[in-house]
């Protein structure tokens, strides 16, 4: 028996998995007596949970009863006249991708992830956002979806549709690469230096996993890093801004969701219903 790590063994990327997300969600719906329905077409993963806390405190979000998940609560809120869904505290690639699988079989059409991240290449002083265009695959989940490669990439079609939103003069968004790790307390100086030499802007815990899922399943996912810290090396680290960064992050979510809907309208001559879902 081989003593090598099994991470890269027995991966059959073209084969269908036995365990399907819709089967688990069907069981959840039956056991918990949940009503049928679809979730909002644009959903947000909020690993820190600050956005969910902010929306609930202001009475702007309510539980979505159509979300049939054993592990999480999906909240529905509204911006610019349309509904969005949000899940808090989805930390790490495995959990984020588990939820992505379930969101896309439940009616989601675009998934946005906004996660706190450590600064690697100091392009400016935190806090600020980075649109993650590619993510270094220093975690495990991506290797279950794609063959070995250094990076997982933002889908070109998603990038094209959202370019206007992230280039808006009202938003302050950098663009570049992130380093995705599943062991944040193993970020050694040598690893940080290597990532910096590669031009990586940030370190976080979800993007490579989510982008590998997106590439494998051809599902629209976009990841943003909210650069808030230098890995705890300064006394005033981890400051995210007003309302723990929630106001700025929700402004970004709204701009991305609006751009997604508007480009969909442009591609369909008849447009689409403006009725919130």
Sine and cosine of phi, psi and omega as CSV:
sin_phi,cos_phi,sin_psi,cos_psi,sin_omega,cos_omega
0.00,0.00,0.74,-0.67,-0.06,-1.00
-0.94,0.35,0.63,-0.78,0.06,-1.00
-1.00,-0.05,-0.02,1.00,0.02,-1.00
-0.93,0.37,0.41,-0.91,0.03,-1.00
-0.88,0.48,0.69,-0.73,0.02,-1.00
-0.98,0.19,0.02,1.00,-0.11,-0.99
-0.83,0.56,-0.60,0.80,-0.05,-1.00
-0.98,-0.22,0.18,0.98,-0.01,-1.00
-0.98,-0.19,0.46,-0.89,0.10,-0.99
0.81,0.59,0.66,0.75,0.09,-1.00
-0.97,-0.25,0.90,-0.44,-0.06,-1.00
-0.88,-0.48,1.00,0.10,-0.24,-0.97
-0.92,0.39,-0.43,0.90,-0.01,-1.00
-1.00,0.04,-0.10,0.99,-0.05,-1.00
-1.00,-0.02,0.53,-0.85,0.04,-1.00
-0.98,0.21,0.67,-0.75,0.07,-1.00
-0.96,0.29,0.46,-0.89,0.04,-1.00
-0.96,0.29,-0.69,0.73,-0.06,-1.00
-1.00,0.02,0.90,-0.43,-0.07,-1.00
-0.95,-0.32,0.64,-0.77,-0.05,-1.00
-0.87,0.49,-0.58,0.81,-0.03,-1.00
-0.91,0.41,-0.46,0.89,0.02,-1.00
-0.94,0.33,-0.67,0.74,0.05,-1.00
-0.89,0.45,-0.67,0.74,-0.05,-1.00
-0.94,0.33,-0.52,0.86,0.09,-1.00
-0.89,0.45,-0.67,0.75,0.03,-1.00
-0.92,0.40,-0.66,0.76,0.02,-1.00
-0.87,0.49,-0.71,0.70,-0.02,-1.00
-0.88,0.48,-0.66,0.75,0.00,-1.00
-0.92,0.39,-0.74,0.67,-0.09,-1.00
-0.93,0.37,-0.54,0.84,-0.05,-1.00
-0.98,-0.18,0.05,1.00,0.05,-1.00
0.89,0.46,0.63,0.77,-0.05,-1.00
-0.99,0.10,0.57,-0.82,-0.01,-1.00
-0.97,0.25,0.41,-0.91,0.11,-0.99
-0.94,0.35,0.33,-0.95,0.02,-1.00
0.38,-0.93,0.11,-0.99,0.04,-1.00
-0.88,-0.48,0.47,-0.89,0.02,-1.00
-1.00,0.01,0.16,-0.99,0.02,-1.00
-0.86,0.51,0.48,-0.88,-0.07,-1.00
-0.96,0.29,-0.40,0.92,0.09,-1.00
-0.91,-0.42,0.82,-0.57,-0.02,-1.00
-0.80,-0.60,0.39,-0.92,-0.10,-1.00
-0.80,-0.60,0.71,-0.70,0.22,-0.98
-0.99,-0.15,0.79,-0.61,-0.08,-1.00
-0.85,-0.53,0.98,0.19,-0.11,-0.99
-0.82,0.57,-0.60,0.80,-0.01,-1.00
-0.96,0.27,-0.42,0.91,-0.04,-1.00
0.99,0.13,0.00,1.00,-0.05,-1.00
-0.93,0.37,-0.60,0.80,-0.01,-1.00
-0.92,0.40,-0.69,0.72,0.03,-1.00
-0.88,0.48,-0.71,0.70,0.01,-1.00
-0.85,0.52,-0.71,0.71,-0.01,-1.00
-0.89,0.46,-0.74,0.67,-0.03,-1.00
-0.91,0.43,-0.65,0.76,0.01,-1.00
-0.93,0.37,-0.64,0.77,0.01,-1.00
-0.88,0.47,-0.56,0.83,0.00,-1.00
-1.00,0.02,0.02,1.00,0.00,-1.00
0.93,0.36,0.46,0.89,-0.08,-1.00
-0.98,-0.20,-0.01,1.00,-0.03,-1.00
-0.72,-0.70,0.53,-0.85,0.04,-1.00
-0.66,-0.75,0.47,-0.88,-0.01,-1.00
-0.88,0.47,0.69,-0.72,0.05,-1.00
-1.00,-0.06,0.93,-0.38,-0.08,-1.00
-0.95,0.30,-0.24,0.97,0.00,-1.00
-0.98,0.19,-0.18,0.98,-0.06,-1.00
-0.99,0.12,0.94,-0.35,-0.08,-1.00
-0.97,-0.22,0.99,0.16,-0.04,-1.00
-0.76,-0.65,0.71,-0.71,0.03,-1.00
-0.93,0.36,-0.48,0.88,-0.29,-0.96
-0.97,-0.24,-0.36,0.93,-0.19,-0.98
-0.65,-0.76,0.23,-0.97,0.15,-0.99
-0.92,-0.40,0.77,-0.63,0.12,-0.99
-0.99,-0.12,0.79,-0.61,0.05,-1.00
-0.96,-0.26,0.59,-0.81,0.02,-1.00
-0.95,-0.30,0.74,-0.67,0.09,-1.00
-0.62,-0.78,0.12,-0.99,-0.10,-0.99
-0.80,-0.60,0.63,-0.78,0.14,-0.99
-0.59,-0.81,0.67,-0.74,0.04,-1.00
0.80,0.60,0.55,0.83,0.09,-1.00
0.99,0.15,0.14,0.99,0.06,-1.00
-0.73,-0.68,0.36,-0.93,-0.10,-1.00
-1.00,0.04,0.57,-0.82,0.14,-0.99
-0.75,-0.66,0.42,-0.91,0.10,-1.00
-0.93,-0.36,0.46,-0.89,0.01,-1.00
-0.54,-0.84,0.65,-0.76,0.06,-1.00
-0.83,-0.56,0.77,-0.64,-0.02,-1.00
-1.00,-0.09,0.39,-0.92,0.16,-0.99
0.88,0.48,0.57,0.82,0.07,-1.00
-1.00,0.00,0.97,0.23,-0.14,-0.99
-1.00,-0.03,0.74,-0.68,0.12,-0.99
1.00,-0.04,0.49,-0.87,-0.06,-1.00
-0.85,0.53,-0.73,0.68,-0.03,-1.00
-0.86,0.51,-0.70,0.71,-0.02,-1.00
-0.94,0.35,-0.67,0.75,-0.01,-1.00
-0.87,0.49,-0.67,0.74,-0.02,-1.00
-0.96,0.27,-0.59,0.81,0.11,-0.99
-0.81,0.58,-0.70,0.71,0.00,-1.00
-0.95,0.32,-0.61,0.79,0.03,-1.00
-0.87,0.50,-0.70,0.72,0.05,-1.00
-0.82,0.57,-0.71,0.71,-0.07,-1.00
-0.96,0.26,-0.59,0.81,0.01,-1.00
-0.89,0.45,-0.68,0.74,-0.08,-1.00
-0.96,0.28,-0.36,0.93,0.11,-0.99
-1.00,0.00,0.01,1.00,-0.03,-1.00
-0.94,-0.34,0.03,1.00,0.05,-1.00
0.86,-0.51,-0.12,0.99,0.04,-1.00
-0.91,0.41,0.64,-0.77,0.04,-1.00
-0.86,-0.51,-0.24,0.97,0.12,-0.99
-0.51,-0.86,0.76,-0.65,0.04,-1.00
-0.92,-0.40,0.80,-0.60,0.03,-1.00
-0.93,-0.37,0.78,-0.63,0.11,-0.99
-0.90,-0.44,0.77,-0.64,0.08,-1.00
-0.80,-0.60,0.93,-0.37,-0.10,-1.00
-0.82,-0.57,0.58,-0.81,0.14,-0.99
-0.89,0.45,0.57,-0.82,-0.08,-1.00
-0.55,-0.83,0.43,-0.90,0.07,-1.00
-1.00,0.02,0.59,-0.81,0.01,-1.00
-0.97,0.23,0.76,-0.65,0.10,-1.00
-0.96,-0.29,-0.88,0.48,0.05,-1.00
-0.99,-0.16,0.90,-0.44,-0.13,-0.99
-0.98,0.19,1.00,0.06,0.02,-1.00
-0.99,0.16,-0.38,0.92,0.10,-0.99
-0.20,-0.98,0.01,-1.00,-0.02,-1.00
-0.99,0.14,0.70,-0.71,0.07,-1.00
-0.91,0.42,0.39,-0.92,0.03,1.00
-1.00,-0.02,0.50,-0.86,0.12,-0.99
-0.33,-0.95,0.21,-0.98,-0.05,-1.00
-0.96,-0.27,0.51,-0.86,0.13,-0.99
-0.80,-0.60,0.82,-0.57,0.22,-0.98
-0.96,0.27,0.89,-0.45,-0.03,-1.00
-0.99,0.16,0.94,-0.35,-0.01,-1.00
-1.00,0.04,-0.45,0.89,0.11,-0.99
-0.42,-0.91,0.43,-0.90,-0.11,-0.99
-0.73,-0.69,0.78,-0.63,0.03,-1.00
-0.92,0.39,0.79,-0.62,-0.19,-0.98
-1.00,0.01,0.93,0.37,0.02,-1.00
-0.98,-0.18,0.77,0.64,0.01,-1.00
-0.50,-0.87,-0.05,-1.00,-0.11,-0.99
-0.98,-0.18,-0.59,0.81,-0.18,-0.98
-0.87,0.49,-0.65,0.76,-0.05,-1.00
-0.86,0.50,-0.48,0.88,-0.06,-1.00
-0.97,0.23,-0.12,0.99,0.12,-0.99
-1.00,0.00,-0.21,0.98,-0.05,-1.00
-0.94,-0.35,-0.51,0.86,-0.06,-1.00
-0.71,-0.70,0.50,-0.87,0.11,-0.99
-0.87,0.49,0.30,-0.95,-0.03,-1.00
-0.83,0.56,0.72,-0.69,0.09,-1.00
-0.29,-0.96,0.28,-0.96,-0.10,-0.99
-0.96,0.26,-0.63,0.77,-0.10,-1.00
-0.81,-0.58,0.45,-0.90,0.29,-0.96
-0.95,-0.31,0.60,-0.80,-0.21,-0.98
-0.90,-0.44,0.53,-0.85,0.23,-0.97
-0.90,0.44,0.75,-0.66,-0.01,-1.00
-0.86,0.51,0.74,-0.67,-0.05,-1.00
-0.83,0.56,-0.63,0.78,0.00,-1.00
-0.90,0.43,-0.61,0.80,0.05,-1.00
-0.92,0.39,-0.71,0.71,0.02,-1.00
-0.85,0.53,-0.69,0.72,-0.02,-1.00
-0.90,0.44,-0.69,0.73,-0.05,-1.00
-0.93,0.36,-0.42,0.91,-0.10,-1.00
-0.97,-0.26,0.04,1.00,-0.05,-1.00
-0.84,0.54,-0.69,0.73,-0.02,-1.00
-0.88,0.48,-0.62,0.79,-0.03,-1.00
-0.92,0.39,-0.71,0.70,-0.08,-1.00
-0.98,0.19,-0.28,0.96,0.07,-1.00
-1.00,-0.06,0.04,1.00,-0.03,-1.00
-0.87,0.49,0.62,-0.78,0.03,-1.00
-0.92,0.39,-0.29,0.96,-0.01,-1.00
-1.00,0.08,-0.19,0.98,0.01,-1.00
-0.91,-0.41,0.45,-0.89,0.02,-1.00
-0.86,-0.51,1.00,-0.08,-0.13,-0.99
-0.76,-0.65,0.84,-0.55,0.17,-0.99
-0.99,0.10,0.22,-0.98,0.02,-1.00
-0.71,-0.70,0.65,-0.76,0.02,-1.00
0.26,-0.97,-0.37,-0.93,-0.11,-0.99
-0.99,-0.13,0.47,-0.88,0.12,-0.99
-0.83,-0.56,0.32,-0.95,0.09,-1.00
-0.93,-0.36,0.88,-0.48,0.01,-1.00
-0.99,-0.17,0.85,-0.53,0.05,-1.00
-0.86,-0.51,0.45,-0.89,0.15,-0.99
-0.94,-0.34,0.28,0.96,0.04,-1.00
-0.65,-0.76,0.98,0.22,-0.12,-0.99
-0.88,0.47,-0.43,0.90,0.00,-1.00
-1.00,-0.03,0.29,0.96,0.14,-0.99
-0.87,-0.49,0.42,0.91,0.05,-1.00
-0.99,0.13,1.00,0.07,-0.04,-1.00
-0.97,0.25,0.29,-0.96,0.03,-1.00
-0.87,0.49,-0.61,0.80,0.02,-1.00
-0.90,0.44,-0.66,0.75,0.02,-1.00
-0.92,0.38,-0.64,0.77,0.04,-1.00
-0.89,0.45,-0.70,0.71,0.00,-1.00
-0.88,0.47,-0.64,0.76,0.01,-1.00
-0.91,0.42,-0.68,0.74,0.03,-1.00
-0.90,0.43,-0.66,0.75,0.02,-1.00
-0.89,0.46,-0.67,0.74,0.02,-1.00
-0.90,0.44,-0.42,0.91,0.01,-1.00
-1.00,0.06,-0.02,1.00,0.02,-1.00
1.00,0.09,0.27,0.96,-0.01,-1.00
-0.96,0.27,0.69,-0.73,-0.06,-1.00
-1.00,-0.03,-0.49,0.87,-0.18,-0.98
-0.48,-0.88,0.36,-0.93,0.14,-0.99
-0.86,-0.51,0.72,-0.69,-0.04,-1.00
-0.49,-0.87,-0.22,-0.98,-0.21,-0.98
-0.79,-0.62,0.07,1.00,-0.10,-0.99
-0.78,-0.63,-0.49,0.87,-0.28,-0.96
-0.88,0.48,-0.73,0.68,-0.04,-1.00
-0.87,0.49,-0.64,0.77,0.02,-1.00
-0.91,0.42,-0.73,0.68,-0.02,-1.00
-0.91,0.40,-0.64,0.77,-0.01,-1.00
-0.94,0.33,-0.56,0.83,0.08,-1.00
-0.90,0.43,-0.70,0.71,0.11,-0.99
-0.83,0.55,-0.73,0.68,-0.04,-1.00
-0.88,0.47,-0.68,0.74,0.02,-1.00
-0.91,0.42,-0.70,0.72,-0.05,-1.00
-0.93,0.38,-0.65,0.76,-0.08,-1.00
-0.99,-0.16,-0.07,1.00,-0.07,-1.00
0.80,0.60,0.82,0.58,0.04,-1.00
-0.90,-0.44,0.65,-0.76,-0.05,-1.00
-0.97,0.23,0.93,-0.37,0.03,-1.00
-0.76,-0.66,0.69,-0.72,0.09,-1.00
-0.76,-0.65,0.72,-0.70,-0.06,-1.00
-0.89,-0.46,0.71,-0.71,0.09,-1.00
-0.86,-0.51,0.65,-0.76,0.14,-0.99
-0.98,-0.19,0.78,-0.62,0.11,-0.99
-0.99,-0.12,0.98,-0.18,-0.08,-1.00
-0.96,0.28,0.93,-0.36,-0.10,-1.00
-0.83,-0.55,-0.13,0.99,-0.17,-0.99
-0.40,-0.92,0.28,-0.96,0.15,-0.99
-0.94,-0.35,0.64,0.77,0.00,-1.00
0.89,0.46,0.60,0.80,0.12,-0.99
0.97,0.26,0.36,0.93,-0.07,-1.00
-1.00,0.01,-0.13,0.99,0.05,-1.00
-0.82,-0.58,0.37,-0.93,-0.12,-0.99
-0.92,0.40,-0.51,0.86,-0.06,-1.00
-0.97,-0.25,0.48,0.87,0.02,-1.00
-0.93,0.36,0.29,-0.96,0.09,-1.00
0.93,0.37,0.39,0.92,0.10,-0.99
-1.00,0.03,0.85,-0.52,-0.12,-0.99
-0.98,-0.18,-0.18,0.98,-0.03,-1.00
0.95,-0.32,-0.21,-0.98,-0.08,-1.00
-0.84,0.54,0.72,-0.69,-0.01,-1.00
0.79,0.61,0.72,0.69,-0.01,-1.00
0.82,0.57,0.57,0.82,0.03,-1.00
0.98,0.19,0.05,1.00,-0.12,-0.99
-0.92,0.39,-0.64,0.77,-0.05,-1.00
-0.90,0.44,-0.73,0.68,0.01,-1.00
-0.91,0.42,-0.66,0.75,-0.02,-1.00
-0.91,0.41,-0.64,0.77,0.02,-1.00
-0.94,0.34,-0.52,0.85,0.10,-0.99
-0.89,0.45,-0.65,0.76,0.04,-1.00
-0.91,0.41,-0.72,0.70,0.03,-1.00
-0.84,0.54,-0.72,0.70,-0.02,-1.00
-0.88,0.47,-0.68,0.74,-0.01,-1.00
-0.90,0.43,-0.66,0.75,0.00,-1.00
-0.92,0.40,-0.71,0.70,0.00,-1.00
-0.89,0.45,-0.65,0.76,0.02,-1.00
-0.90,0.43,-0.70,0.72,0.02,-1.00
-0.88,0.47,-0.63,0.78,0.00,-1.00
-0.89,0.45,-0.70,0.71,-0.01,-1.00
-0.93,0.36,-0.65,0.76,-0.04,-1.00
-0.92,0.39,-0.63,0.78,0.03,-1.00
-0.94,0.33,-0.50,0.86,0.10,-0.99
-0.92,0.39,-0.65,0.76,0.05,-1.00
-0.87,0.48,-0.66,0.75,-0.02,-1.00
-0.90,0.43,-0.53,0.85,-0.07,-1.00
-1.00,0.08,-0.13,0.99,0.04,-1.00
-0.83,-0.56,0.94,-0.34,-0.10,-1.00
-0.81,0.59,-0.54,0.84,-0.01,-1.00
-0.99,0.14,-0.07,1.00,-0.03,-1.00
0.95,0.31,-0.27,-0.96,0.04,-1.00
-0.65,-0.76,0.29,-0.96,0.00,-1.00
-0.89,0.46,0.67,-0.75,0.07,-1.00
-1.00,0.02,0.03,1.00,-0.01,-1.00
-0.93,0.37,0.77,-0.63,0.03,-1.00
-0.87,0.50,0.58,-0.81,0.03,-1.00
-0.93,-0.38,0.00,0.00,0.00,0.00
